[in-house]
């Protein structure tokens, strides 16, 4: 959507939201693009407050970024949803059209693919996913486009395993379930996507193989994680959470402002500087 004088407000919503890097990335993009009258803020909004907040937005708004726990809560409030977002029932991007419609999309999935491609990873014969939360479903959606063979998901409960199987069936991915106690085996896959919270993979560092494949660890703070450090020390390719955050934000900026390409390098530099100062 093209920039106009009237439509220039955007923000990220979620809870907790105080440490979100989205304002840093989007503001860096606006600065590089010369969009001096655009603003991007953050709002602490939970699922209960979301409908009222969205209803109260006026014609000056052009877009929203959604983080947890709002990626599914936003769905009933939208006029339409992209096929990508519908595939995982999760929206992280809302664009307000000129005729007042709210259109939802998911830039996490193409953002993952772009982050991997930037490191030269475009196809894989098989993969492993550590964890089974909301990010894991996006990981499966990304893998559905680049993985030719099976994906083994390492989970802590049968219920989580059933959920991952369900996502796999929906996305056309051959998902195989393994217990978290066997997670060291995941490290021998050609591509591992770690979607777990901080600290969850720290115990795996001694099991990194001598010739590791590629590790995509979706965390960006603290960074590097112990697993990412051990992986890089053994010569393996590492993709980090900031890579994902920047690539998905690039797509958000392009959708919200109508300006492409978004300034990837400036956005990444801004994110790195803020993280280094924390």
ZINORLIN-V906004 format. One record per residue. N is the residue number from 1. D_CENTER is the distance of its C-alpha to the mean C-alpha in Angstrom with 2 decimals. Layout:
# ZINORLIN-V906004
[[N/D_CENTER] [N/D_CENTER]]
This chain:
# ZINORLIN-V906004
[[1/22.21] [2/24.72] [3/25.20] [4/28.28] [5/30.11] [6/29.36] [7/25.64] [8/23.83] [9/21.99] [10/18.29] [11/16.44] [12/13.53] [13/14.59] [14/14.04] [15/16.05] [16/16.24] [17/15.17] [18/17.62] [19/15.56] [20/12.62] [21/12.40] [22/11.53] [23/15.33] [24/16.06] [25/13.87] [26/15.05] [27/18.58] [28/18.78] [29/18.03] [30/20.69] [31/23.10] [32/22.79] [33/23.22] [34/26.16] [35/24.87] [36/26.91] [37/27.23] [38/23.53] [39/22.07] [40/18.65] [41/18.87] [42/17.30] [43/18.80] [44/19.03] [45/18.95] [46/19.05] [47/19.43] [48/23.15] [49/23.02] [50/20.46] [51/23.07] [52/25.53] [53/23.21] [54/22.11] [55/25.76] [56/26.92] [57/25.02] [58/27.46] [59/27.70] [60/26.50] [61/22.83] [62/20.70] [63/17.14] [64/14.79] [65/11.22] [66/10.56] [67/9.13] [68/10.91] [69/13.46] [70/13.52] [71/11.07] [72/14.10] [73/16.79] [74/16.40] [75/17.32] [76/21.10] [77/21.21] [78/20.13] [79/22.61] [80/20.53] [81/17.19] [82/16.00] [83/16.52] [84/12.91] [85/12.00] [86/15.29] [87/14.67] [88/12.40] [89/13.92] [90/10.83] [91/10.56] [92/8.35] [93/10.89] [94/14.66] [95/17.29] [96/20.91] [97/23.30] [98/26.76] [99/28.43] [100/26.48] [101/24.14] [102/20.61] [103/18.27] [104/14.85] [105/12.06] [106/8.53] [107/7.02] [108/3.65] [109/6.70] [110/8.82] [111/6.57] [112/6.68] [113/10.26] [114/11.08] [115/10.19] [116/12.36] [117/14.91] [118/15.35] [119/16.61] [120/18.82] [121/17.15] [122/17.58] [123/19.14] [124/19.75] [125/22.52] [126/20.85] [127/17.96] [128/17.31] [129/14.54] [130/15.15] [131/14.53] [132/14.34] [133/12.27] [134/9.76] [135/6.92] [136/9.92] [137/10.63] [138/7.58] [139/8.74] [140/12.15] [141/11.54] [142/10.51] [143/13.49] [144/15.67] [145/15.82] [146/16.56] [147/18.20] [148/21.90] [149/22.78] [150/21.94] [151/18.89] [152/20.02] [153/18.07] [154/19.44] [155/19.68] [156/21.92] [157/23.53] [158/24.98] [159/23.24] [160/19.76] [161/21.14] [162/22.44] [163/19.14] [164/17.52] [165/20.65] [166/20.37] [167/16.89] [168/18.28] [169/21.34] [170/19.57] [171/17.39] [172/20.32] [173/19.16] [174/21.89] [175/20.39] [176/22.73] [177/22.63] [178/23.78] [179/24.51] [180/22.62] [181/26.04] [182/25.78] [183/22.44] [184/24.36] [185/24.92] [186/21.25] [187/21.69] [188/24.03] [189/21.58] [190/20.94] [191/17.14] [192/15.56] [193/11.96] [194/12.18] [195/10.01] [196/12.88] [197/13.78] [198/15.65] [199/18.94] [200/18.44] [201/18.75] [202/21.33] [203/24.14] [204/23.15] [205/23.90] [206/27.51] [207/26.61] [208/24.75] [209/26.94] [210/29.06] [211/27.37] [212/23.69] [213/21.39] [214/17.78] [215/15.39] [216/11.61] [217/11.11] [218/7.68] [219/9.96] [220/11.08] [221/13.98] [222/16.43] [223/16.13] [224/17.32] [225/17.33] [226/20.69] [227/19.38] [228/17.77] [229/21.11] [230/23.20] [231/21.34] [232/21.86] [233/25.42] [234/26.23] [235/25.06] [236/21.86] [237/18.99] [238/16.05] [239/12.51] [240/10.89] [241/7.99] [242/9.45] [243/9.36] [244/5.64] [245/5.94] [246/9.06] [247/8.52] [248/6.30] [249/8.94] [250/11.62] [251/11.27] [252/11.43] [253/14.44] [254/16.08] [255/15.97] [256/17.18] [257/19.79] [258/20.89] [259/21.06] [260/19.88] [261/19.05] [262/17.09] [263/18.12] [264/15.51] [265/17.97] [266/18.89] [267/15.43] [268/14.72] [269/18.23] [270/17.86] [271/14.90] [272/16.92] [273/20.02] [274/18.76] [275/17.37] [276/20.70] [277/22.65] [278/21.26]]
